[in-house]
Amino acid sequence: MSIVKRNHEEQVFVNRESELEELERAFNSTKAGRGVTVFLEGEAGVGKTALFDHFSERLGPHGARILRGRCLYKDDVEPYMPFIDALEPKKTGPVMRDCLPVGLIGLRMEEEKEESPDIPVGLFNTKDADSRILDSGNVEQERERMFNSVRSSISNLAHSKPVVFFIDDLQWADRASLQLLHYIARHVRQAKVMLVCAFRPEELSLEEGEHGLLDIFRRMNEEKLSTTIRVNRMGRESISAIVQGMLEAEDIPDTFINKVYSESEGNPYFVVEVIKSLCEEGVIDPTSHVWSTMRDIEKLSLPGGLMDIVSRRVAKLDYKTKKILMHASAIGSHFEFKILQRALEMDEEELLDVLDQLIEMHLIIEEPSKDGEVFRFDHVQIRQVVYDGLSRSRARVMHKKIGELIEQECSDRLGEVVYILARHFHAGQIWEKGFKYSLMAGESAQSLFAFDEAQKYYLQSVECLERLGNDFSGGRNGVMQEKALLYLRLGELAYGSGRFLGAIEFHKSALELSKKLGDRGLEAEASCRIGLAKSQKGDYKDAEKDLDRALDIFTEENQHLSMALANRGLGYCHWRAGELDDALAHYAAAVESAQDAGDSHLLGTMYIDIGNVHNHRGDFENGLKYYNMAIEELEQVKDYSEIARAYNNIGDVHIQMEKWDTAIEYLDKSVQSAKKIH
C-alpha cells in the first residue's frame, strides 16, 4: 500500500503501516483507560510529524481530543513551552479555565537532584533569608502541586473523550518540561491519556554532559512507562512513490529514481526538497512527461544534505525576499506580521505579496492564531540556514530593533514576553535591558521550579553586568552589588539541586564581592550559605567556621531570623558529628531567635530537629515531646509535608519501643497528612 499526501505544507506520507498499527494499539489501550506514552524516534526529515498527522486523522471517528505542543530550536527558553502551547485556554476552550495552574497556563509567567532530595530552593529572597533553607520537602511539595495541576488539567479533558497529546521535537525541550512529562506519564496510567513524543536521536549528543532527554528516557524505560517506535528511512520503492506523487507521473526513469534514492539515502524530506529545488532550477518540468530532454541524469548534481538543499533554495531568492527572511529568522521560529513589518519598515501590501510567494515556495507557513497574523518557517533548517548567514553586526542590529518593537508592543504585558526580550536585548548587546529582562526571566523560571533555565538566565544577567561595567546606571558599586545578589541566587539554585560544590563556589563569589563592598549583611549571608552547603557535604568542622562567622555578624545586627538559621545549621553540624549536647545548645538558641521572629514554620521544623537529636541519644520521652510540639506549630501553617514527617518519626520511636499498635496508628496519621499535600 502506498499513500502520498500533499497539501500546503507538502507533507509526504508513504508506507508507514506497521508504525500506524503500533500507534493504534497504544490508542486502544488508552480508550480502555490505560494511559500510555509513546516515543517516536527518528532523524530529521524522516517523517515523524507526518506519521502522527496521519494517525490523528484516523482517530477522527473515535472523537479523540488532540493536543499539540512544540519545542523550539535555540529560541528563548520559556519553561514548560510545549505544555503552555497545548493547554492555553484559547486553544482548548472554556473547559480549561477553571483547572489550569496559576502562573503556568493562561497567565503565562506573569510576574535534578544529584543527592539529598529533601533540600529546598527558591523560597527565600537574597536579603531576608527565611526558615526554609533547611526545611525538607517544601520545594518538592510545591513543584509536585504545580505538576499535579497540569496533570489534572489533562486528565479532566479526558473525562469526555480520550486525549492524545503530541509533543514534537522533544530533543529541544527544557529540562523542566522533561521533568513534567515524566511526572504526567507516571500519573496518567489509569486515565484515557496518550502521550506521543517525537525526537531526533542525533541531537542528543550535541551538548556538554548528558542530554536531559536521555536521563528522562532512561528513567521512564526503567519504570516501564513508555514504548518507542523507531521511524526509519524508507526503501527505494517508497522513495519512488514519493517522487511519482510529487510529479504526478509514473513513467519516471529508473536512473533518476536510483539517483535520488542513492543521494537521499531514503530520507523523505530530503527527497521532497530535492524535487522542489530541481523544479525551481528548471532541471525538471513537472508539467512535462518528456524526460529525454533532461540533462544526463547520472551527471546530475544533487545537494549533499538537508542544509545544502536549503542553502541552494535560499541562495536563489532576490535581495528583498532574503532580507524579509533574515528579519523573520531573527524574530524566531514563529513571527508576527506586525512585528516583521515594523522591523522592515515596509509597505503592508508589498510585504504580504512576498510572504505569499514564500508560502507558495513552502519556505514559510501561516499559522492559525487568535493573537494576530503569525507565520512560522516550514522547517527548522530553513530558519537555521538564513539566521546562520547573518553577519554578527547585522544580527546585533536586528535583535536590538526587534527587542525594542516587542517591548513597545507588549508594554502592558511584559511578564508574558520576558524570555523573548531577554534573548533579543542580550543578542542585541543592549546590556542594561539585557540584564533587566534576563533577571526577570530567571526569577520567573525559578518561581516555576525550572531551575536549569533559571540558572541560564541568572548567568546571562551576570554577563550583561560585566559588559556594562561603569556604564551601569548604579555605577561600579551597583554592578558589584547586583552581581553578589545574583551569585547568591545561583548558589541557592545549586544548593537546592544537590550540587553543593557549585553552591559553595557561587557563594564564595558573592562573599568576595560583599567584602569589596564592605556590606556586612551580604558577607554574613554568603558565609552562612557556604557553611550550610559544606554541612551537606559532611565537612562539619569547616562548615562550623563559616556559620560561626555569619552568626557573629547576624548577632551584631540583631537579625533574629538569620541568627536562627545559623544556629540551626550549627546544631545540624554538631548532631551529625555526634556532639549531641552542643547540638541541643545551638538548637535551643535557634528556637529562641525563631520565637523572637514569630516564625511558627521555622519553630515547627526545628522542633523536629531537636526531637531527632533526643531520639538519637535514646531519650524517647523528649523525642516524642518535641515531635508533638512540632505538629502543634506546623498545623498553624498547614505544612502537611512536615506534619507527615513528624508523625512518621513518632511512629519510628514507638517501633523502637516495640509498641507496635501505637506505631501503626502514627504511621497511618503520617500517610493521612501526606494525602493532604495536594
N, C-alpha and C positions, 0 to 999 in steps of 0.2 A: 504494500500500500504506500502510495506517495502522495503527499499533500503539499501544495505550495500555497502559501497565504501571503498576499501582497496588499498593503494599504499605505496610507500616507507616511507611515514610519518604516515602510519597506521591511516588515518583519517576515522572515522566511521560516517555514516550519515543514520539515521533511523527516519521515520515518523515525518517530520517537515513540512508537507504540509500547515498547517494553517499559520505558520510563513513565509513560502515562498510566500504564496499568499499576505500577508501584504507587504512584500518587493516588490513584483511585482506591486502591486497597487501604491506604492510610486514611483517606477521607471516609471510607465505610466504617472504620473503627471510630472516627470522630463522631459520625452520625449516631453511633451506638453509645456515645457518652464516654468514650475513652480518648482523651486528648493525646495528640501526637505531635512530635517535632521532626521535621524532615529537612535535611541539608541537601541542597543541590550544589554539587562540587564540579567545577569545570572552568577551563581557562577563558580568557576574554574572547568574546565573539563566537563561542561555541553554541550558544542558543539557550541559555538557562532561562532568561526572561521570556523568550518566545515559548518555551516549554510551559512555563507557568501560565502565560496568557491563554494558551490553547486549553490547558487543564481547567482554568477558571471558566472558560466558555462552556465547557462540557458540564460544569456544575450548575448552569442556569436553571434547569428544571428542578433541581433539588432545593432551590431557594437559599443557597448559602450566602452569607454576608461576607463580601471580600474587603479586606483592609489592606492597604499598601503603604509601606514606609520605605524611605530611601536613605542611603548613606552617601555623603558627598565626598568627592575626591579633593583633598587638600583645600577645602573651603574653610570658613570659620567653623571651628569645632563647637557646635552647640550641643550640650549634653542631652542625651535621650532623643536625638533628632528623629530617628525612624518612628518612635512611638508618638512624638508630637505630631509628626506629619500624618500618621494614620488615624489618630484619635481626636484631632481637633473637632470641636462641635460643628463647625461649618461643613465638615466632610461627613460626619457620622450622624448628624441630625440631633433633635432635641433630647433623644433618649440618653445622650451622654452628659447633658449639662449638670445633672444633679449628682453624678457619680465620679466626676473627674477630680483628681487630687489637685488641691490649690497649689499654685506655684510651679506646676509641671505642665498641665494641659490648659489651653484656653488663655490663662493669664500669661503663659509663656515667659517664665523667668523674670517676673516683674521685680521687682526690686533689683589594696589587696593585701590582704594581710599576709606577712611572712610568718608571723607568730603573734602570741598574745591577743586572741580575738576579743578580749574584753576591754581594750583600750579605746577610749573615746577621742573624738576630734571635732573641731569646728563649733563647739558650743560655748566658747567664751571669746571675748574680743581681745585685742592685743594689749590693751592698757589695764582693764579691770578683770583680771583672772577670776573665774568663779570656781565653785567646788567641783566641777565635773571633770577636771583634768585627770583624776584617778578613778572616777566612777566607772563601774563596769556596765556595759550594755547600752548606754544611752544612745550612742550613735547607731549601733546596730538596731536598737529598738525603733528609732525614728526612721532610719532608712527602710527597715522592713515594713513599717507602717505605710510609707510612701509607695514602696513596691507593691504592697498588698492592695493599695487603692487602684493602681494601674491594672493589676491582675483582676480585681473585682469589676473594673470597667469593662474589660474584655469578656469576662465570664457573664456579666449581665447582658451583654449583647447576644450571647449565645443561648439565652433562655428561649428566645422565639425561634431562632434558626441557627444552624452551625456557623461558626466564624472561621474563616480561612484568612490568616494574617501572613502576608508576604513581605519579607524584608529583602531588598535587593542590594547587592554589593556590600555584604556584611563585612568584608575584609577592611572596609574603611570606617567601621563603626567605632565610636569612642568606647573606652573601657566601661564607663558607667552603663551604657546601653547593653553591652555584652553581659554585665552582671544582672541587669534587669531581665534580659532574655532568659538567662539561666534560671532565675527565680520563677518567672512565669511558666517556663517549661516544666519545672518541678511541681508547680501548684495547679496546673490545669489538666492533670491526668484523669480527673473524674468529671471533666467538662467537655462540652462539644466545641472544642477549640483545636484547630490545626495550625501549627506554626510552620511556615516554609521559608527557609533562608538560603539565598544563593550567595556563593562566594567564589573567589578566584584563588586557587591554591598557590599560584606562582607569586602572589602578592604577600604571602605570609612570611617570607624570609627576607623582606626588604628593609626591615628596621632593626635597630640595635636591640639585643636581648631577645627574649621570646615574645612573639606577637601575641597580643591579648586574646585573639580568637583561638589560637592553638591551645591555650590554657583552658578556656571555657569548653572548647570542643572535646578535649581530653576528659574533663570533669563530667560532661554530660554523657559521654560514652561509658565512663566508669559507672555512672548511676543508671545506665540503660534508659536514658531519657530521649534518645534520638536515633534516627536511622539516616544513612547517607545514600543518595542516588548520584552516581558519577555520570555526568553528561560528557560523553566522549566526542572526539572528532568523527566526521562522517566518512563513509566509504565512497568509492568512485561513483557508484550508481546514484547515491543520494545527491552528490555534487552535480551530477549530470541533470538530475531532476530540477535542482535549483536554477541552473543556467537555462534550461529549456523553459522553465516557468517565467523567468525574468524576461527572456527574449521572445516568449510566446512562439517558440519554434521547436520542431522535433528533429529536423534534418541537420543538426549541428555536427560538423566533422569531429570524428573521434580524436583527431590530433589536437583540436582545440580543447576538448574536454580533458584529455590527458594532460595538456599543458597547464590548464587551470587547476586541475586536481593535484598535480605534482607541486606546483608553486604554493598552493594554499595549504597543502598537507591536510586537507579535509576540514579546514576551519570555515564554517558557513558565512560568517560576517566578512571574512577576507574575500570570499568569492563574490559576495554581493557588491562590495566596494570596488573590486577589480572590474566587474562588469560595468558598473556606473562610470568608472574612470575611463574605460575603453570607449564607452558610448560618447562621453563628453569630449574625448580627444578625436572622435570621428574614426577611430580604428574599426569600430563596429557600427553598422547602421541597423538599429533594432527594427526598422520598418522593412528591411530588405532580407530576402531569403537567399540572396546570391552570395555565397562565401568564396567563390573562385576569384573575386576581385580583391579579396583581403590579402594583405601582405603575408609573406611566408610565416606561417603560424609557428614553426619551430624556432624562428629567429625573433619572434615577438618578445619584446622586453616587458616583463611584468614587475610590479613593485616587489621589494624584498620582504615586506612585512606590513603589519597594520599601520604603524606610524608612517612608513614610507608611502603607503597608499594615500593616507590623509594629507600628508605633506604635498604630494603631487596635485591633489584636488584643490587644496587651498592656494597653491602657487599660481594656479591658472586664473584666479579671481582678479578683477581690476582693483586699483588702489582704494577707491571709495568703499567697495564691498569689504576689502580686507580691513580697512580702518574701523568699519562697523563691527566686524567680528572681533577685532583686537579690543575694543572698548567692552564688548559683551563678555569676552573672556576674563577681563579684569574685574568685572562686576561679580561673576561667579558662574557656577554650573547652570543656575537659573537667573534670569534677569528680567526686570520690569521694563516695559516700553518707555514709561515716562522718565525713569532714571537714565536709560540709554539715550533718549532723545535730548535730555538736558545736558548730558555729558558731551554729546557730539555737537550740540547747538545746531541741530539740523532741522530742516523743514519736515513737518509731520508726514505729509503725503510722500515726499521723496524717501524718507526712511521706511515707510510702510511698503513702498514698491520694492526696495532692496530686501526687506525681510521676507516678502512674498517669494522673491526669487530664491532666497536661501532655504525657504521651506520646500520649494519645488526641487531643489538640489539635494534635499534630505540632509542638510547640514544643521538645521535647527528645527524645532517643533514648537508649535504654540500649545501651551498647557491650559487646560480648563481651570479657571480660578475665579473666585468671587472677589478677590482682592485687587483686581485690575488685570491688565494685559500682561501676561507672563509667558516668557519663552524659555526654552532650555536647549542645550546642544544635543544633537541626535545621539552622540556617543561621546564618552569621556575623552577618547583620543583626539577628537576634533578640537575640543577646547584646549587640551594639553599642547597640541601642536601650535595652535595660534598663540597661546599665552607664552610658551617657551620661546617663541620667536620675537618677543618684545625685548628691546634693549632695557637695561636697568633704569636708565633715565626716563624712558617713555613709561615704563611700568610705574615708577615712582610718581610721576605727574598724574597719570590716570587714577591711581589709587587715592591720591590726595583729593582730586576733584570729586571722585565718586563718593568718598567719605563725607566730604562737605555737603554734597547734594542729599545723601541719605540722612545726614544729621538734620538738615533743614526740613526735609520731607517728613521725618518721624519725630519732630521736636516734642510732640505731646505724648510720645510712647517710646522713649529712648530705651526703656527696660527691655523692650522686645528685640532690639537690634544691637545690644552691646557687643555681642560676639562679632557681628559683621563690622561694626565701627572699629573695634579693636584691631581687626585684620587690616582694614583699609588704611587707618591712620598709622599703624606700625609700618606697613609696606610703603606708605606714602611719606614716611620719615617726618611726620608731624608729631614730634616726640611727646610734647605735653599732653596732647589729646590721646596719643597712643597710650601714655601712662594712665590717664583718666579712665579710658574705656577698658583697657586691659585689667585694671584693678577692679572695675565694676564686674567684668566678666568672670574674674577669679572668685569674687565674693558670691556671685550668682551660682557658679558651678559648685562652690564649697557648700552653699546652703542646700544644694540638691544632692550632696554626698557624692558628687562626681570629682573625686579627689585628684585623679591624674590630670583632668582638664583644668582644675583649679591651679595645680602646680604650674602647668604650662603658662597660664595667663599671669600668675604672680611673677614668674621668671621673666616673662615678656615685659612686665611693669618695671622690674629692676633694670632691664636692658634700656628701656626708654629713659629712665632716670639717669643712667650712666651716660647716655648720648646727650642728654640735656646739659649736664654739668652745671656751670654757673648761670646758664640761661633759664633754669627752672624758676618759676615765679616765687618760690620760697627761698631762693638763694642756695648757697652751698650747704648751710646747716639744714635747710629744708630737705635737700636731697638725702643727706645722711640720715635725718630723722625718718623719712619715708622708707628708705632702704632698710633701716633697722626694724621698722614695723613689718615690712614685707618678709624679712628673714624670720621674724617670729612666726608669722603666718605659715611660711614654708616649713619651718621646724615643727609646727603644730600638725601640719598635714603628714609629714614624715613619721612623727611620733604615733599618730593615730593609725597609720598604715603598718605599724610594726617595724619601720625602718629606723631603728634607734641611732645607728651611726650617722645616717643622713640628718636626723633631727639634731644631734649634737653639733654637727658641722654648721648647719644653718644658724643654730642658736649662738654658736661661737662667733659667727659673723656679726650677729646682732649685738653681742656683748662688746666686741671690738669697737663698733660704731658708737655704742652708748657711752663708752669711756671717752672717745674723742669728743663727744658732745657734752660730756660732763653731766649726763642725765642719769641720776642715781636710781630713779624709778625703773627706767629701762634696763639698767645694769642688773638690778635685783631680779627683774622678771626673767631676763636671759639666763642668769645664774641658776635661778630656781628650775627653769625648764631643762637646762643642761643636767642638773642633779637628778631630776625625775627620769630623764632618758637613760642616764648612767645606771640608775637603780633598776630599771627594767632589763638592762644587760647583765645585772648581777655584780656590777662594780660598786659595791655598797660603800666602801671607805672613801673612794673618790667622790661618790655622789654626796656623801655627808659634807665634804668640804664646800662644795658648791651650794648646797642647801643652807649650811650654816652662814655662808657669806650673804646669801639672799635674805635669810631670816634677820640678820643684824640690821640690814637696811630697812626691811619692812617694819621692824620694831621701832627704829628711829622715826619713821614716818607714820607710825600708828595705823598701819593698813591691816585691819583685823582679818579680813578675808584672805589676804595673801599670807599673813602670818599663819593662819590655819592650814593653808595648803603646804607651806614649807614644813611646818611641824608634822603634818600628816606624812609628807614624804620622808622625813627623818624617822618617824615611827615605823614606817614600812621598812626602811633600811635596817634598823635595829632588830625588828622582828625577824626578817629574813636572815640576819647574821646570828640569830639565836640569843640576842641580848634583850630578853623579854622585859626586864624592869625598865631599861632605858626606853624601849618601845612604848610601854604604857605611860611613861612620864611625858613623852612627846605627844602622844595621842591625847593625854589629859590637857596639855597646853593648847592643842589644836581645838579641842571641844570648847574650851573657854573662849577662844577667839571667835569660833563659829557662833557661839551664843551671843557674844557682843555684836556680831554682824547680823544676827537674827536669821540665819540661813538653816531652815529645817531640813532641806535636802542634804546639805553637807553634813549636818549633825547625824542624820539617819545613816548615811553611808559610813561615817566614821565609827558609829556605834557597832556596825557590823565588823569593821576592822578590829575594834577593841575586843569584841566577842571572839573573834578568831584567835587573838593572842591568848586569851584566857583558855579557850578550847585547846590551843597548842600545848599549854602547860598542864592540862588535865583538870583545870578548875571549871568544871561543867556548870556549877551553880552560877558563877559570874558570867560565864559564856551565855547561858540562857537569858540571864538578866539583861545583858546588852543587846542581844538579838531582839528581845521583845521591846526594848526601848527604841530600837531602830525601826521596828514596824510601826510603832506609835507615831514617830516623826514622819516616816515616809508616807503614811496614809494621808497626812495633811496635804502632800503634794501629788498624791496618786501616782507614785512611781512604782508601778506593778512589777517591773523587772527586778528592782532592788528588793521589793517586798517578797517576791518569789525566792530570791537568793537567801533572804533572812529565814524564811520558813524552811527552806532546804537545809540550811545549816542547823536549825533546831532539830530537824529530823535526823541529821547526821549525829548530833550529840546523843540523842536517845538511842540510836543504833549502838553507839559506843557504850552506853549504859545498859544495853540489852533490854530496853523497854520497847519491844517490837511493835505493839499496838499503837503506842503513842507516836513512835517514829512514822508509822504508816499514816497516821492522822495528819501530821505536819507535812509530810511529803505530798499528801493529797492537797493540802492547802497551798503548797508551792505550785502545784500543777494548776489549780484553780486561779491563782493570781496570775500565772503566766498567760492563761487564756484571756485575761482582761487586757493584755497589752494592745491588741488591735481594736 
